[in-house]
Amino acid sequence: MKQSEKEIPYKDCRIGGPYKKTDGRKYMVIVKNNKRIGVSYPKYLMELHLGRYLLSDETVDHIDQDFTNDIMSNLQVLPRSEHAKLDCRRVVPQTFECFVCGGPFTLNSKQMHNAVNNRKKGSSGPYCSRSCAGKSRTTQQHNIVRTY
């Protein structure tokens, strides 16, 4: 394909936005052939800047980690795998208080991810130790028995 035949992103589309999501991130609404899709604003800007659509394994990263800063000098194209690795390293370990013993404990990014998923599934926690998790489970079982 010659440079003059290069596909221009969103050439034959109706474009709406940018709109803001509840978390503050911006997105565009693209309508092409009566199909409506949402595209992140940074991705939209990068595709226009590059003059091509991003590949399926490419994503746009904010260099300064501020997703409200959408200037081109703050955006970079990364392979999805590299972007995921960067985001994992960016998660700051957080300290919590155990529900059972009240003691402090820290979760790293993987532990935090697991704790969030467990809470979504209805599990309690996180706890500082297996011992406190067991005590909590025993207490919960006693409370269920008492309600009947």
Residue pairs with C-beta under 8 A, 6 or more apart in sequence:
6 51
6 52
7 52
7 53
8 51
9 47
9 48
9 51
9 52
9 53
10 30
10 32
10 44
10 47
10 48
12 32
13 30
13 31
13 32
14 30
14 31
14 32
15 28
15 29
15 30
15 31
16 28
16 29
16 30
16 31
17 26
17 27
17 28
17 29
17 41
18 26
18 27
18 28
18 41
18 44
19 26
19 27
19 28
19 29
20 26
21 27
24 67
24 68
25 40
25 41
25 67
26 40
26 41
26 42
26 70
27 38
27 39
27 40
27 41
28 38
28 39
28 40
28 41
28 44
29 36
29 37
29 38
29 39
30 36
30 37
30 38
30 39
30 44
40 60
41 70
42 60
42 62
42 67
42 70
42 75
43 54
43 59
43 60
45 70
45 72
45 75
46 54
46 60
46 72
46 75
46 77
47 53
47 54
49 72
50 77
54 60
54 77
57 79
57 80
57 81
58 77
58 78
58 79
58 80
59 77
59 78
59 79
59 80
59 83
60 75
60 76
60 77
60 78
61 75
61 76
61 77
61 78
61 83
61 86
62 69
62 70
62 74
62 75
63 74
63 75
63 76
64 74
65 90
66 74
78 86
88 109
88 110
89 109
91 108
91 109
91 112
93 106
93 107
93 108
93 109
93 112
94 106
94 107
94 112
95 104
95 105
95 106
96 104
96 105
96 106
96 107
96 126
97 103
97 104
98 104
98 105
98 127
98 128
98 129
98 132
99 124
99 125
99 127
99 132
99 136
100 127
100 128
100 132
100 133
100 135
100 136
100 139
101 128
101 132
103 128
104 128
105 126
105 127
105 128
105 129
107 115
107 126
111 126
115 125
115 126
118 125
118 126
119 125
124 136
124 137
124 140
125 133
125 136
127 133
127 136
